[in-house]
């Protein structure tokens, strides 16, 4: 019986963009400061809209306050995520705590879905039992809410928007601004027509809008948690690009994943001809290709030599 022998020369190479580290720390500080400012502003907006909703009897205004309250919760979790994910993980968490940012984004989206369902349910109940609305309170409070949301969006988008939490918070506030506009429209319609059911319809619209906005963040958070390939990267294209490098005979064990919304990792095994002395240059070319073409700036490439190293049939993308 013959035994097939495959010699393995394990050669790991990790390519990091060290020049980005200082800027990354600055972005964390900047992002956390912006989140803190917006948190304080939205606490004020939530209180004003809720009190205004109770005094005016407007469910749409109370719903908008609920949406703002969900923003406050989301922003608090986002702020905590920014602070924790910027910390060092130590010997136990060798990747650091960067995935904590994704955890907070996941909690944010689930919180939004629950609040949206609650608002939708309250809208149905109010539709069955409509109530009069005091427009003299409802309209100016809605304008205050809109102004606060616009300011919050400007503050959040005045710097780096690469963080998943910054983007999640911006999305929340954008829809909150739209819901404030909807409340203003409802107040104007009620003013001219006295159709108070419009207030209920707008509340229902806000609830549905909250749920819809949450699913995009939930989907992206789950993809990162489940170590899925980032949406902007096609595995087949990465596979073909690595095989196109001169000296690479075959490729297996290709894995691509991300640990947060910014950093993408790759690991794979490549096979070179027996006795090849070009492994270092091949790895450098592969890493450069991955970084410039696909934005993959953390890669571990293992080189194998031998006549049978290409006999692996495991393939994730073929």
BELUR-V930907 format. One record per pair of residues at least 24 apart in sequence whose ideal C-beta (glycine too) atoms are under 10 Angstrom apart, sorted by the first residue. I is the first residue (numbers start at 1). J is the second residue. Records with the same first field share a line. If there is no record, write none. Layout:
# BELUR-V930907
I->J / J
This chain:
# BELUR-V930907
4->306 / 307 / 308 / 311
5->306 / 307 / 308
6->271 / 274 / 304 / 305 / 306 / 307 / 308 / 309 / 310 / 311 / 312
7->274 / 275 / 304 / 305 / 306 / 307 / 308 / 309
8->269 / 302 / 303 / 304 / 305 / 306 / 309
9->272 / 276 / 279 / 302 / 303 / 304 / 305 / 306 / 309
10->269 / 302 / 303 / 304
11->270 / 272 / 279 / 280 / 282 / 283 / 301 / 302 / 303 / 304 / 305
12->267 / 283 / 299 / 300 / 301 / 302 / 303
13->279 / 280 / 282 / 283 / 284 / 286 / 287 / 299 / 300 / 301 / 302 / 303
14->265 / 267 / 287 / 297 / 298 / 299 / 300 / 301
15->266 / 283 / 284 / 286 / 287 / 288 / 290 / 291 / 296 / 297 / 298 / 299 / 300 / 301
16->263 / 287 / 291 / 297 / 298 / 299
17->263 / 291 / 297 / 298
18->297
20->262 / 263 / 297
23->160
24->86 / 98 / 160 / 162 / 262 / 263
25->86
26->159 / 160
27->82 / 86 / 159 / 160 / 161 / 162 / 163 / 166 / 262
28->82 / 83 / 85 / 86 / 87 / 101 / 160 / 163
29->82 / 83 / 86
30->82 / 158 / 159 / 160 / 163 / 166
31->78 / 79 / 81 / 82 / 83 / 86 / 101 / 156 / 159 / 160 / 161 / 162 / 163 / 165 / 166 / 169
32->78 / 79 / 80 / 81 / 82 / 83 / 86 / 163 / 165 / 166
33->79 / 82 / 155 / 159
34->75 / 79 / 82 / 152 / 155 / 156 / 157 / 158 / 159 / 160 / 163 / 166 / 169
35->74 / 75 / 76 / 77 / 78 / 79 / 80 / 81 / 82 / 83 / 155 / 156 / 163 / 165 / 166 / 169
36->75 / 76 / 79 / 82 / 83
37->75 / 151 / 152 / 155 / 156
38->71 / 72 / 75 / 78 / 79 / 148 / 149 / 151 / 152 / 153 / 154 / 155 / 156 / 166 / 169 / 170 / 172 / 173
39->71 / 72 / 73 / 74 / 75 / 76 / 78 / 79 / 152 / 169
40->72 / 75 / 152
41->68 / 71 / 72 / 75 / 148 / 149 / 151 / 152 / 155 / 173
42->68 / 69 / 70 / 71 / 72 / 73 / 74 / 75 / 76 / 145 / 148 / 149 / 152 / 169 / 172 / 173 / 176
43->68 / 69 / 71 / 72 / 75 / 76
44->68 / 72 / 144 / 148
45->69 / 71 / 72 / 141 / 144 / 145 / 146 / 147 / 148 / 149 / 151 / 152 / 173 / 176 / 180
46->70 / 71 / 72 / 145 / 148
47->72
48->140 / 141 / 144 / 145 / 148
49->138 / 141 / 142 / 144 / 145 / 148 / 176 / 180 / 183
50->141
51->137 / 141
52->134 / 137 / 138 / 139 / 140 / 141 / 142 / 144 / 145
53->133 / 137 / 138 / 141 / 142 / 183
54->137
55->134 / 136 / 137 / 138 / 141
56->132 / 133 / 134 / 135 / 136 / 137 / 138 / 139 / 140 / 141 / 142 / 187 / 199
57->126 / 131 / 132 / 133 / 134 / 137 / 138 / 196 / 199
58->131 / 132 / 133 / 134 / 135 / 137 / 138 / 139 / 141 / 142 / 183 / 186 / 187 / 190 / 196 / 199 / 200 / 202 / 203
59->119 / 122 / 123 / 125 / 126 / 127 / 130 / 131 / 133 / 186 / 196 / 199 / 200 / 202 / 203 / 204 / 206
60->119 / 123 / 126 / 133 / 138 / 142 / 179 / 180 / 182 / 183 / 184 / 185 / 186 / 187 / 190 / 198 / 199 / 200 / 201 / 202 / 203 / 204 / 205 / 206
61->133 / 137 / 138 / 139 / 141 / 142 / 145 / 179 / 180 / 183 / 186 / 187 / 199 / 202 / 203
62->119 / 122 / 126 / 199 / 203 / 206
63->115 / 116 / 118 / 119 / 120 / 122 / 123 / 126 / 179 / 182 / 183 / 199 / 200 / 202 / 203 / 204 / 205 / 206 / 207 / 210
64->119 / 141 / 142 / 145 / 146 / 149 / 176 / 177 / 179 / 180 / 182 / 183 / 202 / 203 / 206
65->141 / 145
66->115 / 116 / 118 / 119 / 122 / 179 / 203 / 206 / 207 / 210
67->112 / 115 / 116 / 119 / 145 / 149 / 172 / 173 / 175 / 176 / 178 / 179 / 180 / 206 / 207 / 209 / 210 / 213
68->145 / 148 / 149 / 152 / 172 / 173 / 176 / 179 / 180
69->111 / 115
70->108 / 111 / 112 / 113 / 114 / 115 / 116 / 118 / 119 / 172 / 176 / 210 / 214
71->108 / 111 / 112 / 115 / 149 / 152 / 168 / 169 / 172 / 173 / 175 / 176
72->172
73->107 / 108 / 111 / 112 / 115 / 172
74->104 / 105 / 107 / 108 / 109 / 111 / 112 / 115 / 165 / 168 / 169 / 171 / 172 / 173 / 214 / 217
75->104 / 108 / 152 / 156 / 165 / 168 / 169 / 172 / 173
76->104 / 108
77->101 / 103 / 104 / 105 / 106 / 107 / 108 / 111 / 165 / 168 / 169
78->104 / 105 / 107 / 108 / 156 / 163 / 164 / 165 / 166 / 167 / 168 / 169 / 172
79->104 / 165 / 169
80->104 / 107 / 165
81->105 / 107 / 108 / 163 / 164 / 165 / 168 / 260
82->163 / 165 / 166
85->163 / 164 / 165 / 259 / 260
95->259 / 260 / 263 / 265 / 298
96->259 / 260 / 263
97->260
98->258 / 259 / 260 / 261 / 262 / 263
99->224 / 225 / 258 / 259 / 260 / 263
100->260
101->163 / 164 / 165 / 166 / 168 / 221 / 224 / 259 / 260 / 261 / 262
102->164 / 165 / 220 / 221 / 222 / 223 / 224 / 225 / 258 / 259 / 260 / 261
103->221 / 224 / 225
104->164 / 165 / 168 / 221
105->163 / 164 / 165 / 167 / 168 / 169 / 217 / 218 / 220 / 221 / 224 / 225 / 260 / 261
106->164 / 168 / 217 / 218 / 220 / 221 / 222 / 224 / 225
107->221
108->164 / 165 / 168 / 169 / 171 / 172 / 214 / 217 / 218 / 221
109->168 / 171 / 172 / 211 / 213 / 214 / 215 / 216 / 217 / 218 / 219 / 220 / 221 / 222
110->214 / 217 / 218 / 221
111->210 / 214
112->168 / 171 / 172 / 175 / 210 / 211 / 212 / 213 / 214 / 215 / 217 / 218
113->210 / 211 / 212 / 213 / 214 / 215 / 218
114->210 / 211 / 214
115->206 / 207 / 210 / 211 / 214
116->206 / 207 / 208 / 209 / 210 / 211 / 212 / 213 / 214
117->207 / 208 / 210 / 211
118->207 / 210
119->179 / 203 / 204 / 205 / 206 / 207 / 208 / 209 / 210 / 211
120->203 / 204 / 205 / 206 / 207 / 208 / 210 / 211
121->204 / 207
122->200 / 203 / 204 / 207
123->199 / 200 / 201 / 202 / 203 / 204 / 205 / 206 / 207 / 208
124->200 / 203 / 204 / 207
125->200
126->196 / 197 / 199 / 200 / 203 / 204
127->197 / 199 / 200 / 201 / 203 / 204
128->200
129->200
130->195 / 196 / 197 / 198 / 199 / 200
131->196 / 199 / 200
132->190 / 194 / 196 / 199
133->186 / 187 / 190 / 191 / 194 / 196 / 198 / 199
135->186 / 187 / 188 / 190 / 191 / 194 / 199
136->187 / 191
137->187
138->183 / 184 / 186 / 187 / 190 / 191 / 199
139->183 / 184 / 186 / 187 / 188 / 190 / 191
140->184 / 187
141->180 / 183 / 184 / 187
142->179 / 180 / 181 / 182 / 183 / 184 / 185 / 186 / 187 / 188
143->180 / 181 / 183 / 184 / 187
144->180
145->176 / 177 / 179 / 180 / 181 / 183 / 184
146->176 / 177 / 178 / 179 / 180 / 181 / 183 / 184
147->177 / 180
148->173 / 176 / 177 / 180
149->173 / 174 / 175 / 176 / 177 / 178 / 179 / 180 / 181
150->174 / 176 / 177 / 180
151->177
152->176 / 177
153->177
160->262
162->260 / 261 / 262
163->260 / 261 / 262
164->217 / 220 / 221 / 224 / 260 / 261 / 262
165->217 / 260 / 261
166->261
167->216 / 217 / 220 / 261
168->213 / 214 / 216 / 217 / 218 / 220 / 221 / 261
169->217
171->213 / 214 / 216 / 217
172->210 / 213 / 214 / 217
174->213
175->206 / 209 / 210 / 212 / 213 / 214
176->206 / 209 / 210 / 213
178->205 / 206 / 209 / 213
179->203 / 205 / 206 / 207 / 209 / 210
180->206
182->206 / 209
220->261
221->261
223->257 / 258
224->257 / 258 / 259 / 260 / 261
225->259
226->257
227->255 / 256 / 257 / 258 / 259 / 265
228->256 / 257 / 258
229->254 / 255 / 256 / 257 / 258 / 264 / 266 / 316 / 317
230->256 / 257 / 258 / 261 / 264 / 294 / 295 / 296
232->264 / 294 / 295
233->258 / 264 / 266 / 290 / 293 / 294 / 295 / 296
234->294 / 317
235->315 / 316 / 317 / 318
236->317 / 318
237->293 / 294 / 317
238->266 / 268 / 289 / 290 / 293 / 294 / 296 / 317
239->268 / 315 / 316 / 317 / 318
240->317
241->286 / 289 / 290 / 293 / 294
242->266 / 268 / 270 / 282 / 285 / 286 / 289 / 290 / 299 / 301
243->270
244->285 / 286 / 289
245->270 / 281 / 282 / 283 / 285 / 286 / 288 / 289
246->278 / 281 / 282 / 285
247->271 / 272 / 273 / 276 / 278 / 279 / 281 / 282 / 283 / 285 / 286 / 303
248->272 / 273 / 278 / 282 / 285 / 286 / 301 / 303
249->273 / 276 / 304 / 309 / 310
250->304 / 309 / 310 / 311 / 312 / 315
251->286 / 301 / 310 / 312 / 315 / 317 / 318
252->304 / 309 / 310 / 311 / 312 / 313 / 314 / 315 / 316 / 318
253->302 / 304 / 312 / 314 / 315 / 316
254->314 / 315 / 316 / 317 / 318
255->300 / 316
256->290 / 294 / 296 / 299 / 316 / 317
257->298
258->296 / 298
259->298
262->295 / 297
263->295 / 296 / 297 / 298
264->290 / 291 / 294 / 295 / 296 / 297 / 298 / 299
265->296 / 297 / 298 / 299 / 300
266->290 / 294 / 296 / 297 / 298 / 299 / 300 / 301
267->298 / 299 / 300 / 301 / 302
268->299 / 300 / 301 / 302 / 316
269->300 / 301 / 302 / 303 / 304 / 309 / 310 / 312 / 314
270->301 / 302 / 303 / 304 / 309 / 310
271->302 / 303 / 304 / 305 / 306 / 307 / 308 / 309 / 310 / 311 / 312
272->303 / 304 / 305 / 306 / 309 / 310
273->305 / 306 / 307 / 309
274->305 / 306 / 307 / 309
275->305
276->303 / 305
278->303
279->303 / 304 / 305
